[in-house]
């Protein structure tokens, strides 16, 4: 495990890139759930 000081030293952009997979996963999951909700909301 690395400390928060190392993350701050590398800058904001590398920290965002390091978590881009998690961010994309969350956004994709929200978008997928919204699509299912709009397509089948009246049935559910």
Biopython code that builds the backbone (N, CA, C, O; Angstrom):
import numpy as np
from Bio.PDB.StructureBuilder import StructureBuilder

atoms = [
    (1, "UNK", "N", (0.853, -1.198, 0.000)),
    (1, "UNK", "CA", (0.000, 0.000, 0.000)),
    (1, "UNK", "C", (0.882, 1.240, 0.000)),
    (1, "UNK", "O", (1.898, 1.293, 0.694)),
    (2, "UNK", "N", (0.487, 2.229, -0.780)),
    (2, "UNK", "CA", (1.227, 3.478, -0.806)),
    (2, "UNK", "C", (0.431, 4.551, -0.075)),
    (2, "UNK", "O", (-0.788, 4.462, 0.069)),
    (3, "UNK", "N", (1.144, 5.552, 0.375)),
    (3, "UNK", "CA", (0.502, 6.605, 1.164)),
    (3, "UNK", "C", (-0.183, 7.622, 0.265)),
    (3, "UNK", "O", (0.053, 7.650, -0.943)),
    (4, "UNK", "N", (-1.029, 8.454, 0.850)),
    (4, "UNK", "CA", (-1.721, 9.498, 0.093)),
    (4, "UNK", "C", (-0.738, 10.558, -0.402)),
    (4, "UNK", "O", (-0.994, 11.229, -1.401)),
    (5, "UNK", "N", (0.388, 10.706, 0.302)),
    (5, "UNK", "CA", (1.377, 11.702, -0.120)),
    (5, "UNK", "C", (1.905, 11.377, -1.518)),
    (5, "UNK", "O", (2.183, 12.284, -2.303)),
    (6, "UNK", "N", (2.042, 10.093, -1.828)),
    (6, "UNK", "CA", (2.536, 9.710, -3.152)),
    (6, "UNK", "C", (1.515, 10.061, -4.219)),
    (6, "UNK", "O", (1.878, 10.496, -5.312)),
    (7, "UNK", "N", (0.233, 9.872, -3.907)),
    (7, "UNK", "CA", (-0.806, 10.226, -4.870)),
    (7, "UNK", "C", (-0.805, 11.722, -5.140)),
    (7, "UNK", "O", (-0.944, 12.150, -6.286)),
    (8, "UNK", "N", (-0.649, 12.519, -4.085)),
    (8, "UNK", "CA", (-0.631, 13.974, -4.264)),
    (8, "UNK", "C", (0.605, 14.407, -5.039)),
    (8, "UNK", "O", (0.550, 15.360, -5.816)),
    (9, "UNK", "N", (1.711, 13.717, -4.833)),
    (9, "UNK", "CA", (2.951, 14.088, -5.507)),
    (9, "UNK", "C", (2.846, 13.807, -7.004)),
    (9, "UNK", "O", (3.405, 14.546, -7.815)),
    (10, "UNK", "N", (2.131, 12.741, -7.374)),
    (10, "UNK", "CA", (2.003, 12.398, -8.784)),
    (10, "UNK", "C", (1.028, 13.317, -9.501)),
    (10, "UNK", "O", (1.072, 13.423, -10.727)),
    (11, "UNK", "N", (0.158, 13.977, -8.770)),
    (11, "UNK", "CA", (-0.788, 14.896, -9.390)),
    (11, "UNK", "C", (-2.183, 14.304, -9.442)),
    (11, "UNK", "O", (-2.409, 13.140, -9.108)),
    (12, "UNK", "N", (-3.097, 15.135, -9.867)),
    (12, "UNK", "CA", (-4.507, 14.747, -9.875)),
    (12, "UNK", "C", (-4.820, 13.816, -11.043)),
    (12, "UNK", "O", (-5.549, 12.837, -10.882)),
    (13, "UNK", "N", (-4.275, 14.118, -12.208)),
    (13, "UNK", "CA", (-4.604, 13.327, -13.408)),
    (13, "UNK", "C", (-4.178, 11.860, -13.294)),
    (13, "UNK", "O", (-4.973, 10.984, -13.634)),
    (14, "UNK", "N", (-2.964, 11.552, -12.831)),
    (14, "UNK", "CA", (-2.610, 10.124, -12.663)),
    (14, "UNK", "C", (-3.512, 9.415, -11.664)),
    (14, "UNK", "O", (-3.798, 8.228, -11.821)),
    (15, "UNK", "N", (-3.961, 10.125, -10.645)),
    (15, "UNK", "CA", (-4.862, 9.511, -9.670)),
    (15, "UNK", "C", (-6.196, 9.195, -10.319)),
    (15, "UNK", "O", (-6.788, 8.151, -10.047)),
    (16, "UNK", "N", (-6.675, 10.090, -11.178)),
    (16, "UNK", "CA", (-7.935, 9.848, -11.880)),
    (16, "UNK", "C", (-7.767, 8.692, -12.862)),
    (16, "UNK", "O", (-8.654, 7.847, -12.986)),
    (17, "UNK", "N", (-6.633, 8.651, -13.561)),
    (17, "UNK", "CA", (-6.395, 7.566, -14.512)),
    (17, "UNK", "C", (-6.301, 6.230, -13.792)),
    (17, "UNK", "O", (-6.722, 5.206, -14.330)),
    (18, "UNK", "N", (-5.756, 6.230, -12.583)),
    (18, "UNK", "CA", (-5.625, 4.990, -11.835)),
    (18, "UNK", "C", (-6.991, 4.436, -11.442)),
    (18, "UNK", "O", (-7.168, 3.226, -11.303)),
    (19, "UNK", "N", (-7.956, 5.346, -11.264)),
    (19, "UNK", "CA", (-9.300, 4.916, -10.859)),
    (19, "UNK", "C", (-10.282, 4.972, -12.026)),
    (19, "UNK", "O", (-11.490, 4.851, -11.821)),
    (20, "UNK", "N", (-9.780, 5.153, -13.248)),
    (20, "UNK", "CA", (-10.669, 5.315, -14.398)),
    (20, "UNK", "C", (-11.490, 4.052, -14.633)),
    (20, "UNK", "O", (-12.635, 4.133, -15.078)),
    (21, "UNK", "N", (-10.919, 2.893, -14.340)),
    (21, "UNK", "CA", (-11.666, 1.652, -14.520)),
    (21, "UNK", "C", (-12.872, 1.593, -13.604)),
    (21, "UNK", "O", (-13.957, 1.188, -14.019)),
    (22, "UNK", "N", (-12.681, 1.998, -12.357)),
    (22, "UNK", "CA", (-13.792, 2.000, -11.404)),
    (22, "UNK", "C", (-14.843, 3.027, -11.812)),
    (22, "UNK", "O", (-16.044, 2.762, -11.753)),
    (23, "UNK", "N", (-14.367, 4.219, -12.234)),
    (23, "UNK", "CA", (-15.296, 5.271, -12.637)),
    (23, "UNK", "C", (-16.112, 4.821, -13.849)),
    (23, "UNK", "O", (-17.332, 4.981, -13.878)),
    (24, "UNK", "N", (-15.427, 4.256, -14.849)),
    (24, "UNK", "CA", (-16.134, 3.788, -16.048)),
    (24, "UNK", "C", (-17.107, 2.669, -15.701)),
    (24, "UNK", "O", (-18.199, 2.598, -16.265)),
    (25, "UNK", "N", (-16.722, 1.802, -14.784)),
    (25, "UNK", "CA", (-17.612, 0.716, -14.378)),
    (25, "UNK", "C", (-18.878, 1.238, -13.715)),
    (25, "UNK", "O", (-19.975, 0.756, -13.997)),
    (26, "UNK", "N", (-18.728, 2.223, -12.834)),
    (26, "UNK", "CA", (-19.896, 2.788, -12.145)),
    (26, "UNK", "C", (-20.808, 3.508, -13.140)),
    (26, "UNK", "O", (-22.027, 3.342, -13.111)),
    (27, "UNK", "N", (-20.200, 4.309, -14.021)),
    (27, "UNK", "CA", (-21.004, 5.040, -15.014)),
    (27, "UNK", "C", (-21.708, 4.068, -15.951)),
    (27, "UNK", "O", (-22.877, 4.262, -16.286)),
    (28, "UNK", "N", (-21.008, 3.033, -16.371)),
    (28, "UNK", "CA", (-21.616, 2.032, -17.245)),
    (28, "UNK", "C", (-22.752, 1.296, -16.561)),
    (28, "UNK", "O", (-23.779, 1.021, -17.180)),
    (29, "UNK", "N", (-22.573, 0.978, -15.293)),
    (29, "UNK", "CA", (-23.623, 0.264, -14.556)),
    (29, "UNK", "C", (-24.858, 1.144, -14.395)),
    (29, "UNK", "O", (-25.985, 0.671, -14.542)),
    (30, "UNK", "N", (-24.646, 2.415, -14.094)),
    (30, "UNK", "CA", (-25.775, 3.339, -13.957)),
    (30, "UNK", "C", (-26.501, 3.484, -15.290)),
    (30, "UNK", "O", (-27.731, 3.462, -15.338)),
    (31, "UNK", "N", (-25.735, 3.633, -16.374)),
    (31, "UNK", "CA", (-26.349, 3.755, -17.700)),
    (31, "UNK", "C", (-27.106, 2.500, -18.086)),
    (31, "UNK", "O", (-28.189, 2.588, -18.665)),
    (32, "UNK", "N", (-26.559, 1.331, -17.778)),
    (32, "UNK", "CA", (-27.214, 0.071, -18.113)),
    (32, "UNK", "C", (-28.507, -0.081, -17.314)),
    (32, "UNK", "O", (-29.530, -0.498, -17.857)),
    (33, "UNK", "N", (-28.460, 0.257, -16.034)),
    (33, "UNK", "CA", (-29.671, 0.172, -15.204)),
    (33, "UNK", "C", (-30.728, 1.153, -15.701)),
    (33, "UNK", "O", (-31.916, 0.833, -15.699)),
    (34, "UNK", "N", (-30.310, 2.341, -16.125)),
    (34, "UNK", "CA", (-31.264, 3.320, -16.646)),
    (34, "UNK", "C", (-31.895, 2.809, -17.926)),
    (34, "UNK", "O", (-33.097, 2.981, -18.129)),
    (35, "UNK", "N", (-31.114, 2.187, -18.794)),
    (35, "UNK", "CA", (-31.655, 1.646, -20.043)),
    (35, "UNK", "C", (-32.682, 0.554, -19.752)),
    (35, "UNK", "O", (-33.758, 0.534, -20.349)),
    (36, "UNK", "N", (-32.350, -0.351, -18.837)),
    (36, "UNK", "CA", (-33.294, -1.419, -18.473)),
    (36, "UNK", "C", (-34.557, -0.814, -17.864)),
    (36, "UNK", "O", (-35.666, -1.264, -18.155)),
    (37, "UNK", "N", (-34.389, 0.217, -17.010)),
    (37, "UNK", "CA", (-35.533, 0.847, -16.365)),
    (37, "UNK", "C", (-36.474, 1.471, -17.398)),
    (37, "UNK", "O", (-37.691, 1.309, -17.314)),
    (38, "UNK", "N", (-35.895, 2.192, -18.381)),
    (38, "UNK", "CA", (-36.733, 2.856, -19.389)),
    (38, "UNK", "C", (-37.362, 1.845, -20.335)),
    (38, "UNK", "O", (-38.472, 2.070, -20.817)),
    (39, "UNK", "N", (-36.683, 0.738, -20.613)),
    (39, "UNK", "CA", (-37.223, -0.256, -21.547)),
    (39, "UNK", "C", (-38.303, -1.098, -20.899)),
    (39, "UNK", "O", (-39.329, -1.376, -21.520)),
    (40, "UNK", "N", (-38.081, -1.516, -19.636)),
    (40, "UNK", "CA", (-38.988, -2.455, -18.991)),
    (40, "UNK", "C", (-39.639, -1.901, -17.736)),
    (40, "UNK", "O", (-40.194, -2.661, -16.942)),
    (41, "UNK", "N", (-39.581, -0.583, -17.543)),
    (41, "UNK", "CA", (-40.142, 0.014, -16.332)),
    (41, "UNK", "C", (-41.641, -0.220, -16.227)),
    (41, "UNK", "O", (-42.159, -0.464, -15.137)),
    (42, "UNK", "N", (-42.339, -0.147, -17.355)),
    (42, "UNK", "CA", (-43.790, -0.325, -17.306)),
    (42, "UNK", "C", (-44.152, -1.782, -17.000)),
    (42, "UNK", "O", (-45.214, -2.054, -16.438)),
    (43, "UNK", "N", (-43.271, -2.717, -17.369)),
    (43, "UNK", "CA", (-43.539, -4.130, -17.093)),
    (43, "UNK", "C", (-43.202, -4.456, -15.654)),
    (43, "UNK", "O", (-43.927, -5.189, -14.982)),
    (44, "UNK", "N", (-42.085, -3.898, -15.185)),
    (44, "UNK", "CA", (-41.668, -4.162, -13.820)),
    (44, "UNK", "C", (-42.558, -3.424, -12.845)),
    (44, "UNK", "O", (-42.363, -3.523, -11.633)),
]
sb = StructureBuilder()
sb.init_structure("model")
sb.init_model(0)
sb.init_chain("A")
sb.init_seg("    ")
for serial, (resi, resn, name, xyz) in enumerate(atoms, 1):
    if name == "N":
        sb.init_residue(resn, " ", resi, " ")
    sb.init_atom(name, np.array(xyz, "f"), 0.0, 1.0, " ", f" {name:<3s}", serial, name[0])
structure = sb.get_structure()
